[in-house]
Amino acid sequence: MSASQAAAPPNHLVHETSPYLLQHARNPVDWWPWGDAAFTEARKRDVPIFLSIGYSTCYWCHVMERESFENEAIASQMNASFVCIKVDREERPDVDDLYMAAVQAFSGHGGWPMSVFLEPSSLKPFWAGTYFPAEPKFANMPTFPSVLKGMTEAWRDTRDDVLGQAEELAEAVRERVSTESHPVKLTDEQVTRPVAALLRMFDRNHGGFGATAPKFPQPVFIELLLDARRVSGDEATTQSIDAAVRTTLDKMACGGMFDQIGGGFHRYSVDATWTVPHFEKMLYDNAQLAEVYAKAAVIYTDSFYRRVAIRTFDYVLRELTDAATGAFFSAQDAEVNHREGQNYLWDIEQFAAALDKDDAAWAAKVYGLARGPNFRDPHHPADPPSNVLRLDDRPDRLAQAIGLTEANFLARLDAINARLLAARARRDQPILDDKTLAGWNGLMIGAFAVGGALLAEPRYVSAAIRAADFVLDQLREPVSTPSTRPRGLLRAYRAGVAKVPAFLDDYAFVIRALIEIHRTGTDPTGRYLGAACELTSVAIALFSADDGGFFDTLADQSDLFIRTRTVYDGAVPGGVGVMLLNLLDLSAVIGEPAHRDRATSAVVALSSAIAAAPLGAVNCARALMRLIGSDRDGLNAAFAAANAKALDGRITSPAPAPVEILAPTDRLEIPKDKPGGLVLRIRIGADYHLTAADPGTTERTVGLVPFRVQIINGTGVVAFADYPKGQPFGDNGELLVYRGEFDLPILIERSGTWSGTPLLAVTFQPCTDDACLAARTVELDVAIDLK
């Protein structure tokens, strides 16, 4: 916070507990927290809502604050024409998910800070984007003042058009965040297909899935491959899995994405070689990666993986753990003094100041400084270049190359690291986001429990138990809450205040953590297993759907215009997939078939989404793998019952349409300065048609979903299709549809920040002349790489 900020009067965020919201509490923008008071103010003033969503360790969020939200003139423009709301996406992932779907539907890409304009009565978005500069900076990117001016004029002069666009965008969001559909029988293909896709996408040179930058760790993919390895009876498949897993784990741990001095992982790598990271450190990444390395250490009897897991766990205990409570903090910032990664960068002179001459020269070779700088701040090109520390290879091979035993090599390296870490501790440190989130704590508690058991480190199990006790005691609804069910979870805690009713993922991650504590053998009274069962009952009561699946959010939330229901596993796993795995675990631990039956019902309910995009629903695919292996007959019976219900006259839609979508390649490279392309062949069964991309504008189009090509599971590229004109359908030919077979040219080009694993997908709604099935989105087995 600048001196001028500290002297400025506070806005409505001053009483919040979120570090991110408090960072903005003395902006000249009259920020409001998300809630009824802000909505009422906007409706009373008859102005739109400007919604800004970010998080405390987001680099571009800091940039937009400095450029625009601390600018008196821009703040005056915002205050005059809008009610401005700030949301911490980590406190309110439900709000973030909903409006991120709007940003992606509107612009073709996403990211933070999110900038969304809402009409105040229903909170539906009518215009959406991400970061905008205060002054002209990037080609084809409007300035933030010009965006504000345009939205103000549109609301004033073309209100009906704005409201119409809000309805259209809300419908596009609904398509993205709803998985309601008819059951589709799942087979081994929905397990083998994502495994085969990952092995195809695997970068054999540098590890990871996809050969281009940026690269994300994606531990859920590695978990799927390890599960598949366990049940694979094919030696060639096992070897392919081992190559993908081990190369990826080796390259990530040797690169700069792993903090070679202090342990723990940064968020992702901005290059294809895992050298230069985006420097923020997130609790959820380190939880998942520490657990994956601990599992791999045992599976492969690998001391390097054990070392990486232990150094990651120890980093969390040292820097992300509340000494007073044992709970885990959320994140550390990417920047220091407005410079990204400043705390983690080194040059030869700094090595010489921290180490004696021989050690400085030896460490410069080991960590790559002897070859010259590998980092230049892209935001401050005038700053001198420096180094992110990385290893060229695994320690055992480095030691062999210089004639040392691995033990002697690591002893010297550890002594050097201790001195470098002490020197680094004297620098200005990144900001700590010290709020405690139930779900993220659940991920870390589960990781400590699993890691402690696998690595024979009781101190990690003790850390898991201490944090679990805090969650069970403090992140709960008040005792006085009138209810016929046990106390539910609350999502966020800071400064003695727990708030925000928890979401499905919070329950799923905490339940899973409690099960893992019980499995360590340190739960003689059954406290943690009992709490897991209790919270499972609460979660089923709060989030169940009528068809057996789950919603992400609570019912009757007046501040959400759609109740989301998704299966996607991203950087943070989705709640649904983890919940399915929990139900199967509980069934095995306590011998209760009802939990397995509940998981089976949910798989049937979600089957269409799993079949369409198994790589996007990785944990659902893992649950399916377990059901196929342990109870194939029960799974088949559940699908038979669903089909019988469909034939009972209550569902009159025809059988699933025979639509084939053929791609000429399984890998597409996108050049830096021009689009890449391919041509899809679409084959539609003789008795069916698909709603055309442009179906017309008559009443017959209401409720129909047009054919479209899109990017799912990530951002950074956008797809454009040369859609054909549809054929007339109906008595007057007022509806346009596709029939038969046609070729569809697709162009894919770069757009915004690469994140996740972008996949090409096709959405279509198959119909006969008499009835329509639910729309479906099918991911194509085409890996997208950037040249």
C-alpha positions in Angstrom: 0.0 0.0 0.0 1.4 3.4 -1.0 1.6 6.3 1.4 -1.2 8.1 -0.5 -3.4 5.0 -0.2 -2.8 4.8 3.5 -3.9 8.4 3.9 -7.0 7.9 1.7 -10.4 7.4 3.3 -11.5 3.7 3.3 -14.3 2.3 1.0 -16.8 -0.4 1.8 -14.1 -3.1 1.8 -12.5 -1.9 5.0 -14.4 -4.3 7.2 -13.6 -7.4 5.1 -11.1 -10.1 6.1 -9.8 -11.2 2.7 -6.2 -9.9 2.1 -7.1 -9.3 -1.5 -10.1 -7.1 -0.6 -8.2 -5.3 2.0 -5.5 -4.4 -0.6 -8.2 -2.4 -2.3 -9.9 -0.9 0.8 -8.3 2.5 0.3 -8.5 2.8 -3.4 -10.3 6.0 -4.5 -12.8 3.6 -6.2 -15.9 3.2 -4.0 -15.6 -0.6 -3.9 -18.3 -2.7 -2.3 -18.1 -6.3 -1.3 -20.3 -8.8 -3.2 -23.7 -8.9 -1.5 -27.2 -7.5 -1.2 -26.1 -4.0 -0.1 -24.2 -3.5 -3.3 -27.0 -4.9 -5.5 -29.6 -2.7 -3.8 -27.4 0.4 -4.3 -27.1 -0.3 -8.0 -30.8 -0.9 -8.4 -31.6 2.3 -6.5 -29.2 4.3 -8.7 -30.3 2.5 -11.8 -26.7 1.9 -12.9 -24.8 -1.2 -14.0 -22.5 -3.1 -11.7 -18.8 -3.3 -12.5 -17.5 -6.5 -11.1 -13.8 -7.0 -10.7 -12.6 -10.5 -9.6 -9.1 -11.4 -8.7 -6.9 -12.8 -5.9 -4.1 -11.5 -3.7 -1.2 -13.2 -5.5 -2.3 -12.3 -9.1 0.4 -10.2 -10.9 -1.9 -8.5 -13.4 -4.4 -7.8 -10.7 -1.7 -5.7 -9.0 -0.9 -4.0 -12.3 -4.5 -3.0 -13.0 -4.9 -1.7 -9.4 -1.8 0.5 -9.8 -2.7 1.7 -13.2 -6.5 2.2 -12.9 -7.9 1.7 -9.4 -5.4 4.0 -7.7 -6.0 6.6 -10.5 -8.2 9.4 -9.2 -9.6 10.3 -12.6 -10.5 6.7 -13.6 -11.9 6.1 -10.1 -14.2 9.1 -10.5 -15.4 7.8 -13.8 -16.1 4.4 -12.2 -17.9 5.8 -9.2 -20.1 8.1 -11.3 -21.5 5.5 -13.6 -21.3 2.2 -11.8 -21.6 0.4 -8.5 -18.2 -1.2 -8.3 -17.8 -4.6 -6.6 -14.6 -6.5 -5.7 -14.6 -10.3 -5.3 -11.8 -12.5 -4.0 -12.1 -15.5 -6.3 -10.7 -17.8 -3.6 -13.4 -16.8 -1.1 -16.2 -17.0 -3.7 -15.3 -19.6 -6.3 -19.0 -19.9 -7.2 -19.1 -16.3 -8.3 -15.7 -16.6 -10.1 -16.8 -19.8 -12.0 -20.0 -18.3 -13.2 -18.5 -15.0 -14.5 -15.4 -16.7 -15.9 -17.8 -18.8 -18.0 -19.2 -15.4 -19.2 -15.8 -14.0 -20.0 -14.8 -17.1 -22.0 -18.1 -17.2 -23.8 -17.9 -13.5 -24.6 -14.2 -13.2 -25.5 -12.9 -16.7 -26.2 -10.4 -16.5 -23.4 -10.2 -16.0 -19.7 -7.9 -14.8 -16.9 -7.6 -12.4 -14.0 -8.3 -9.7 -13.1 -11.8 -10.4 -14.5 -13.7 -7.3 -15.5 -17.5 -7.9 -16.0 -20.4 -5.5 -16.4 -23.7 -6.7 -15.0 -27.3 -5.5 -15.3 -28.3 -4.9 -11.7 -31.8 -6.6 -11.5 -30.7 -10.2 -12.3 -26.9 -9.9 -12.1 -26.6 -11.2 -15.6 -23.4 -10.1 -17.4 -23.7 -8.1 -20.6 -20.0 -7.4 -21.4 -16.9 -9.1 -20.1 -13.1 -9.1 -20.3 -10.0 -9.4 -18.2 -7.1 -6.9 -17.8 -7.4 -3.5 -19.5 -4.6 -0.9 -19.4 -5.2 2.6 -18.3 -3.4 4.0 -21.4 -2.8 2.5 -24.9 -0.3 -0.3 -24.4 -1.2 -3.4 -26.4 -2.4 -3.6 -30.0 -6.1 -4.3 -30.3 -6.7 -3.9 -26.6 -9.0 -1.0 -25.6 -8.0 1.2 -22.6 -10.0 0.8 -19.4 -11.3 4.4 -19.6 -12.6 3.8 -23.1 -14.3 0.6 -21.9 -16.0 2.5 -19.1 -17.2 5.2 -21.5 -18.6 2.6 -23.9 -20.5 0.8 -21.2 -21.9 4.0 -19.7 -23.1 5.1 -23.1 -24.6 1.7 -24.0 -26.5 1.6 -20.7 -27.8 5.1 -21.2 -28.6 5.1 -24.9 -29.3 1.4 -25.9 -30.7 -0.1 -22.7 -32.9 -2.7 -24.6 -29.9 -4.0 -26.6 -27.8 -4.3 -23.4 -30.6 -6.3 -21.6 -30.9 -8.5 -24.7 -27.2 -9.1 -24.8 -27.3 -10.0 -21.1 -30.0 -12.7 -21.8 -27.9 -14.1 -24.6 -24.7 -14.2 -22.6 -26.5 -15.7 -19.6 -27.8 -18.5 -21.9 -24.2 -19.1 -23.2 -23.1 -19.4 -19.5 -25.9 -21.8 -18.8 -24.6 -24.1 -21.6 -21.1 -24.1 -20.2 -21.9 -24.7 -16.5 -24.6 -27.3 -16.7 -24.1 -31.0 -17.3 -27.8 -32.1 -17.2 -28.3 -34.7 -20.0 -29.6 -38.2 -20.6 -27.5 -41.2 -19.5 -25.0 -42.6 -22.0 -23.6 -46.0 -21.2 -19.9 -45.8 -20.2 -17.4 -48.4 -21.1 -13.6 -49.0 -20.8 -13.2 -46.5 -23.6 -13.9 -43.6 -21.3 -10.9 -44.8 -19.3 -8.6 -45.8 -22.0 -9.3 -42.7 -24.2 -8.0 -40.1 -21.8 -5.0 -42.2 -20.9 -4.2 -42.6 -24.7 -4.8 -38.9 -25.2 -2.3 -38.0 -22.4 0.3 -40.4 -23.8 -0.1 -38.7 -27.2 0.1 -35.2 -25.7 3.2 -36.1 -23.6 6.3 -34.0 -24.4 9.1 -36.6 -24.7 11.8 -33.9 -24.6 10.8 -31.8 -21.6 7.9 -33.6 -19.9 4.4 -32.4 -19.3 1.4 -32.7 -21.6 1.8 -30.5 -24.6 5.1 -29.3 -26.0 4.6 -25.6 -25.8 4.6 -22.8 -23.3 3.3 -22.1 -20.8 3.3 -25.4 -19.0 1.2 -26.3 -15.9 2.0 -29.2 -13.6 -1.5 -30.9 -13.9 -1.1 -33.4 -11.1 -4.6 -34.8 -11.8 -3.3 -36.1 -15.1 -0.4 -37.9 -13.4 -2.8 -39.4 -10.8 -4.9 -40.8 -13.7 -1.8 -42.3 -15.3 -0.7 -43.9 -12.0 -4.2 -45.4 -11.5 -4.1 -46.8 -15.1 -0.6 -48.2 -14.5 -1.9 -50.1 -11.5 -4.6 -51.9 -13.5 -2.8 -52.2 -16.8 -2.1 -55.7 -17.9 -0.1 -54.5 -21.0 3.6 -54.1 -20.6 3.9 -51.7 -23.4 1.2 -49.4 -21.9 2.9 -49.6 -18.5 6.2 -48.6 -20.1 4.6 -45.7 -21.9 3.0 -44.5 -18.7 6.2 -44.7 -16.8 8.0 -42.7 -19.5 5.4 -39.9 -19.3 5.2 -39.8 -15.5 8.9 -40.1 -14.8 10.0 -37.6 -17.4 7.5 -35.1 -16.3 8.3 -35.5 -12.6 12.1 -35.3 -13.3 11.8 -32.2 -15.5 9.5 -30.3 -13.2 11.7 -31.0 -10.1 14.9 -30.1 -11.9 13.5 -26.9 -13.4 13.0 -23.4 -12.0 9.3 -24.1 -11.3 10.6 -26.0 -8.3 12.2 -23.6 -5.7 15.6 -25.2 -5.6 16.7 -23.2 -2.6 13.6 -23.2 -0.4 11.5 -26.1 -1.7 8.0 -26.1 -2.9 6.6 -25.4 -6.4 5.7 -22.1 -8.1 2.4 -21.9 -10.0 3.5 -22.8 -13.6 6.3 -22.4 -16.1 6.2 -19.6 -18.7 8.4 -21.6 -21.0 8.4 -25.1 -22.4 11.4 -26.3 -20.4 10.1 -25.6 -16.8 12.9 -23.0 -16.4 11.2 -19.6 -15.7 8.1 -19.9 -13.5 5.2 -17.6 -12.8 6.5 -17.0 -9.3 3.4 -17.2 -7.1 3.2 -20.2 -4.8 -0.3 -21.7 -4.1 -1.2 -24.1 -1.4 -3.3 -26.3 -3.7 -0.5 -26.8 -6.2 2.0 -27.8 -3.4 -0.6 -30.2 -1.8 -1.2 -32.1 -5.0 2.4 -32.2 -6.2 3.8 -33.2 -2.8 1.4 -36.1 -2.7 2.1 -37.2 -6.3 5.9 -37.2 -5.7 5.4 -39.2 -2.5 3.4 -41.8 -4.3 5.9 -41.9 -7.2 8.8 -42.3 -4.6 7.2 -45.5 -3.4 6.0 -46.8 -6.8 9.4 -46.3 -8.5 11.6 -46.7 -5.3 13.1 -43.3 -6.2 15.0 -41.3 -3.6 14.9 -38.1 -5.7 11.1 -38.1 -5.7 11.2 -38.7 -1.9 13.5 -35.7 -1.6 11.2 -33.4 -3.6 8.2 -34.5 -1.6 9.9 -33.9 1.7 11.3 -30.5 0.6 7.8 -29.5 -0.5 6.1 -30.6 2.7 8.8 -28.9 4.8 8.4 -25.7 2.8 4.6 -25.7 3.6 5.3 -26.3 7.3 7.9 -23.5 7.3 6.1 -20.8 5.3 2.4 -21.7 4.7 1.5 -22.9 8.2 0.0 -20.9 11.0 2.2 -21.7 14.0 -0.6 -20.9 16.4 -3.3 -23.1 14.9 -1.6 -25.6 12.5 -3.9 -24.4 9.7 -2.5 -23.7 6.3 -2.3 -20.3 4.6 -3.4 -19.9 1.0 -0.5 -18.4 -1.1 2.6 -16.3 -1.5 2.7 -13.5 -4.0 4.5 -13.6 -7.3 6.0 -10.1 -7.0 8.2 -8.2 -4.6 8.5 -4.4 -4.8 6.5 -4.5 -8.1 9.0 -6.9 -9.6 7.9 -10.4 -10.5 10.0 -13.0 -8.8 12.5 -10.6 -7.3 12.9 -12.6 -4.1 13.9 -15.8 -6.0 16.4 -14.4 -8.6 20.2 -14.5 -8.4 23.3 -13.3 -10.1 27.0 -14.2 -9.8 27.7 -11.3 -7.4 24.9 -12.4 -5.0 26.3 -15.9 -5.0 29.7 -14.6 -4.2 28.3 -12.5 -1.3 26.5 -15.4 0.2 29.0 -18.2 -0.3 32.8 -18.8 -0.1 34.7 -18.7 -3.4 34.8 -22.5 -4.0 31.1 -23.0 -3.2 30.0 -20.0 -5.2 31.8 -21.4 -8.3 30.5 -24.9 -7.7 26.9 -23.7 -7.2 27.1 -21.5 -10.2 27.8 -24.5 -12.4 25.2 -26.7 -10.7 22.5 -24.1 -10.9 23.3 -22.8 -14.3 24.6 -19.3 -13.5 27.9 -20.1 -15.2 26.1 -20.1 -18.5 24.8 -16.6 -18.1 21.4 -15.2 -17.3 18.1 -17.0 -18.1 15.6 -14.4 -16.9 14.7 -10.9 -18.0 11.6 -9.2 -16.5 9.2 -8.8 -19.4 7.4 -6.0 -17.6 10.6 -4.1 -16.8 13.1 -4.6 -19.7 15.5 -2.0 -18.3 16.2 -4.1 -15.3 19.4 -6.1 -15.5 19.0 -9.8 -16.4 19.4 -12.5 -13.7 18.9 -16.2 -13.0 16.2 -18.5 -12.0 18.0 -21.5 -10.4 17.6 -24.9 -12.0 19.4 -28.2 -12.3 20.3 -29.6 -15.7 19.5 -33.1 -14.6 18.6 -35.3 -11.6 21.1 -35.1 -8.7 22.2 -38.8 -9.1 23.2 -38.2 -12.7 24.8 -34.9 -11.9 26.9 -36.5 -9.2 28.0 -39.3 -11.4 29.0 -36.8 -14.1 31.4 -35.0 -11.7 32.7 -38.1 -10.0 30.9 -37.7 -6.6 28.6 -40.1 -4.8 25.0 -38.9 -4.7 25.2 -38.6 -0.9 28.2 -36.3 -1.1 26.7 -34.2 -3.9 23.5 -33.7 -1.9 25.3 -33.0 1.3 27.3 -30.2 -0.3 24.2 -28.9 -2.2 22.1 -28.8 1.0 24.8 -26.9 2.9 24.9 -24.3 0.1 21.1 -24.1 -0.1 21.0 -23.4 3.7 23.3 -20.4 3.3 21.5 -19.2 0.2 18.1 -19.5 1.9 19.4 -17.5 4.9 20.6 -14.8 2.5 17.3 -14.8 0.7 15.5 -14.4 4.0 17.1 -11.1 4.5 15.6 -9.7 1.3 12.1 -8.2 1.0 9.6 -11.0 1.1 6.5 -11.7 -1.1 3.2 -10.9 0.5 1.5 -13.8 2.2 -2.2 -14.5 1.8 -2.9 -15.7 5.3 -6.5 -16.7 5.0 -7.4 -20.3 5.6 -9.7 -22.0 3.0 -11.5 -25.2 4.0 -11.1 -26.9 0.6 -7.4 -26.0 0.1 -6.7 -27.1 3.7 -8.4 -30.4 2.9 -6.1 -30.9 -0.1 -3.0 -30.2 2.1 -4.3 -32.3 5.0 -4.9 -35.2 2.7 -1.4 -34.8 1.2 0.3 -34.7 4.6 -1.6 -37.8 5.7 -0.8 -39.8 2.5 2.8 -38.5 2.4 3.4 -39.2 6.1 2.2 -42.8 5.7 4.1 -43.5 2.5 7.4 -41.9 3.5 7.3 -43.1 7.1 7.3 -39.5 8.4 5.0 -39.3 11.4 5.5 -35.6 11.7 3.5 -35.1 8.5 0.6 -37.2 9.9 0.7 -35.0 13.0 0.6 -31.9 10.9 -2.4 -33.3 9.1 -4.2 -34.1 12.3 -3.6 -30.7 13.8 -4.9 -28.9 10.7 -7.9 -31.2 10.5 -8.8 -30.4 14.1 -8.7 -26.7 13.3 -11.0 -27.2 10.3 -13.5 -29.3 12.3 -13.5 -26.9 15.2 -13.3 -23.5 13.6 -14.5 -23.8 10.0 -18.0 -24.9 10.9 -21.5 -23.3 11.0 -22.3 -21.8 14.5 -23.8 -24.2 17.0 -26.8 -22.0 17.3 -27.7 -22.4 13.6 -31.2 -23.9 13.6 -31.0 -27.1 11.5 -32.1 -30.7 11.4 -28.6 -31.8 10.1 -25.1 -31.7 11.6 -23.1 -28.5 11.4 -21.9 -27.8 7.9 -18.6 -26.3 6.8 -17.7 -22.7 6.3 -15.2 -21.9 3.5 -12.9 -19.1 4.7 -11.3 -18.1 8.0 -9.1 -15.2 8.8 -8.4 -13.0 11.9 -10.8 -15.1 14.0 -13.7 -14.8 11.6 -15.1 -17.8 9.7 -17.5 -17.0 6.9 -19.1 -18.0 3.5 -21.0 -21.3 3.5 -18.8 -24.0 2.0 -19.2 -25.4 -1.5 -19.2 -28.9 -2.8 -15.4 -28.9 -3.4 -14.8 -27.8 0.2 -16.8 -30.7 1.5 -15.2 -33.1 -1.0 -11.6 -32.2 -0.2 -12.1 -32.1 3.6 -13.9 -35.5 3.6 -11.1 -37.0 1.5 -8.6 -35.6 4.0 -10.4 -37.1 7.0 -10.5 -40.5 5.2 -6.8 -40.4 4.6 -6.1 -39.5 8.2 -8.1 -42.6 9.2 -6.1 -44.8 6.8 -2.8 -43.8 8.5 -3.9 -45.9 11.6 -3.9 -42.8 13.9 -7.6 -42.6 14.4 -8.2 -45.2 17.2 -11.5 -43.5 18.3 -12.8 -43.1 14.8 -13.1 -39.3 15.2 -12.0 -38.5 11.7 -13.8 -41.4 10.0 -17.0 -40.4 11.9 -16.5 -36.7 10.8 -16.0 -37.9 7.2 -19.3 -39.8 7.3 -21.1 -36.9 8.9 -19.9 -34.4 6.4 -20.7 -36.8 3.6 -24.3 -36.8 4.7 -24.4 -33.1 4.9 -22.9 -32.7 1.4 -25.4 -35.2 -0.1 -28.2 -33.2 1.6 -27.0 -29.9 0.3 -25.7 -30.6 -3.1 -27.5 -33.6 -4.6 -29.4 -33.3 -7.8 -32.6 -35.2 -8.5 -30.9 -37.5 -11.1 -28.3 -38.6 -8.6 -25.5 -36.2 -9.6 -24.3 -33.1 -7.7 -24.4 -29.4 -8.0 -21.4 -27.2 -7.2 -23.3 -24.6 -5.2 -26.0 -24.4 -2.6 -29.7 -24.2 -3.6 -31.6 -20.9 -3.7 -28.5 -18.6 -3.8 -30.1 -15.3 -4.7 -26.8 -13.9 -5.8 -26.2 -16.5 -8.6 -28.4 -16.4 -11.7 -27.5 -20.1 -12.5 -26.8 -23.0 -10.1 -23.7 -24.5 -11.6 -23.1 -28.1 -12.2 -19.8 -29.1 -13.7 -17.4 -32.0 -13.8 -14.2 -30.2 -14.9 -10.9 -30.8 -13.1 -8.5 -28.0 -13.4 -5.6 -26.6 -11.4 -7.9 -27.3 -8.4 -9.8 -30.5 -8.9 -13.6 -30.3 -9.3 -15.7 -31.2 -6.3 -17.8 -33.8 -8.2 -15.0 -36.1 -9.2 -13.4 -36.1 -5.7 -16.8 -36.7 -4.1 -17.2 -39.8 -6.3 -13.8 -41.1 -5.2 -14.8 -40.4 -1.5 -18.0 -42.4 -1.8 -16.0 -45.4 -3.2 -13.4 -45.0 -0.4 -16.0 -44.8 2.3 -17.7 -47.9 0.9 -14.4 -49.8 1.1 -13.4 -48.5 4.5 -16.7 -49.0 6.4 -18.2 -51.8 4.2 -21.2 -49.7 3.3 -22.6 -50.6 -0.2 -24.9 -47.6 -0.1 -22.0 -45.3 -0.7 -20.8 -47.3 -3.7 -24.4 -47.3 -5.0 -24.6 -43.5 -4.6 -21.3 -43.1 -6.5 -22.7 -45.4 -9.3 -25.9 -43.3 -9.5 -23.8 -40.2 -9.9 -21.7 -41.7 -12.6 -24.8 -42.6 -14.5 -26.2 -39.1 -14.1 -23.0 -37.5 -15.3 -22.3 -40.2 -18.0 -23.0 -37.9 -21.0 -20.5 -35.3 -19.8 -17.9 -38.0 -18.9 -18.3 -39.7 -22.3 -18.0 -36.4 -24.1 -14.9 -35.1 -22.3 -13.2 -37.7 -20.1 -9.9 -35.8 -20.2 -11.7 -32.8 -18.8 -13.4 -34.9 -16.1 -10.3 -36.8 -15.0 -11.4 -37.7 -11.5 -14.8 -38.9 -12.8 -12.8 -41.1 -15.2 -10.8 -42.4 -12.2 -14.0 -43.2 -10.4 -15.3 -45.0 -13.4 -12.1 -47.0 -13.6 -12.6 -48.2 -10.1 -16.2 -49.1 -10.6 -15.4 -51.1 -13.8 -12.7 -52.9 -11.9 -14.7 -53.6 -8.7 -18.4 -53.6 -9.6 -18.9 -53.8 -13.4 -22.1 -55.8 -12.9 -23.5 -53.1 -10.6 -22.5 -50.4 -13.0 -24.2 -52.2 -15.9 -27.3 -52.7 -13.8 -27.5 -49.0 -13.1 -27.3 -48.1 -16.7 -30.0 -50.7 -17.6 -32.3 -49.2 -14.9 -31.7 -45.7 -16.4 -32.5 -47.0 -19.9 -35.6 -48.7 -18.6 -36.8 -45.5 -17.0 -36.1 -43.7 -20.3 -38.3 -46.3 -22.1 -41.1 -46.0 -19.5 -42.7 -43.1 -21.4 -41.3 -40.4 -19.1 -38.5 -39.7 -21.6 -39.6 -39.7 -25.2 -36.4 -38.6 -26.9 -34.9 -41.0 -29.4 -31.8 -43.0 -28.8 -28.4 -41.1 -29.0 -27.8 -39.9 -32.5 -25.0 -41.5 -34.6 -22.9 -38.5 -35.1 -19.3 -38.9 -36.1 -16.7 -36.1 -36.0 -13.4 -37.1 -37.7 -10.1 -35.1 -37.4 -7.2 -35.6 -39.9 -4.6 -35.3 -37.2 -4.1 -36.0 -33.4 -1.7 -33.0 -32.9 -2.0 -29.4 -34.2 0.8 -26.8 -33.9 -0.2 -23.1 -33.8 2.6 -20.8 -35.1 3.4 -17.7 -33.1 2.3 -15.2 -35.7 -0.4 -16.9 -37.7 -3.3 -19.4 -37.2 -3.1 -23.1 -37.5 -5.8 -25.1 -39.2 -7.5 -28.4 -39.9 -10.7 -29.6 -41.6 -13.2 -31.7 -39.6 -15.4 -34.2 -41.3 -18.9 -34.2 -39.8 -21.1 -37.3 -40.4 -24.7 -37.3 -39.3 -26.9 -40.4 -39.2 -29.6 -40.7 -41.8 -32.5 -40.3 -39.3 -31.0 -37.2 -37.6 -30.2 -33.6 -38.1 -28.2 -31.0 -36.1 -29.3 -27.5 -35.3 -27.2 -25.3 -37.6 -24.7 -22.8 -36.4 -27.0 -20.1 -37.6 -30.5 -21.7 -37.1 -32.5 -18.5 -38.0 -34.3 -16.2 -35.7 -37.9 -17.6 -35.6 -39.6 -19.0 -32.5 -38.7 -22.5 -33.5 -35.1 -21.8 -32.4 -36.1 -21.2 -28.8 -34.5 -23.8 -26.6 -32.3 -25.3 -29.3 -28.5 -25.2 -29.1 -26.8 -24.3 -32.4 -23.8 -26.2 -33.7 -20.5 -24.7 -32.7 -16.8 -25.3 -32.4 -15.0 -24.1 -29.3 -12.0 -24.4 -27.0 -12.6 -26.1 -23.6 -10.4 -27.0 -20.6 -8.1 -24.1 -21.0 -7.3 -20.7 -22.5 -4.7 -19.1 -24.7 -6.1 -20.1 -28.1 -9.4 -19.4 -29.8 -11.2 -21.4 -32.6 -12.9 -20.0 -35.7 -15.1 -22.2 -37.9 -16.3 -21.6 -41.4 -19.8 -22.9 -40.8 -21.9 -23.9 -43.7 -25.4 -22.6 -44.3 -28.1 -24.9 -42.9 -30.8 -26.6 -44.9 -34.4 -25.5 -44.4 -36.5 -27.6 -41.9 -40.2 -27.5 -41.0 -43.3 -26.7 -42.8 -42.1 -23.2 -43.8 -38.4 -23.9 -43.7 -38.0 -21.4 -40.9 -35.4 -23.5 -39.0 -32.0 -24.2 -40.5 -30.3 -27.6 -39.8 -27.4 -29.8 -40.9 -27.9 -33.2 -42.4 -25.8 -35.9 -44.0 -22.0 -35.2 -44.2 -19.9 -32.1 -44.6 -16.4 -30.7 -44.2 -15.8 -28.0 -41.6 -12.6 -25.8 -41.9 -11.3 -24.7 -38.6 -8.7 -22.0 -37.8 -7.1 -21.8 -34.3 -5.0 -18.8 -33.3 -3.3 -17.5 -30.1 -5.5 -15.4 -27.8 -4.5 -14.2 -24.3 -2.7 -16.2 -21.6 -2.3 -20.0 -22.1 -3.7 -22.0 -19.1 -4.9 -25.5 -18.5 -4.9 -27.9 -21.4 -6.9 -26.3 -24.3 -8.8 -28.9 -26.3 -10.9 -28.5 -29.4 -14.5 -29.4 -28.8 -17.8 -29.5 -30.8 -21.2 -28.7 -29.4 -24.3 -30.0 -31.2 -27.9 -30.9 -30.5 -29.1 -34.1 -32.4 -32.8 -34.3 -33.3 -35.1 -36.4 -35.4 -38.1 -34.9 -37.1 -40.1 -35.4 -33.9 -37.9 -34.9 -30.9 -34.5 -33.5 -29.8 -31.9 -34.9 -27.4 -30.1 -32.8 -25.0 -27.2 -30.9 -26.4 -23.7 -32.3 -25.9 -20.1 -31.1 -26.1 -17.6 -33.6 -27.4 -13.9 -33.1 -27.0 -11.7 -34.1 -29.9 -8.5 -36.1 -29.5 -6.4 -33.3 -31.0 -3.5 -32.0 -28.9 -2.9 -28.3 -29.4 0.7 -27.0 -29.2 2.2 -23.6 -29.7 5.3 -23.4 -32.0 
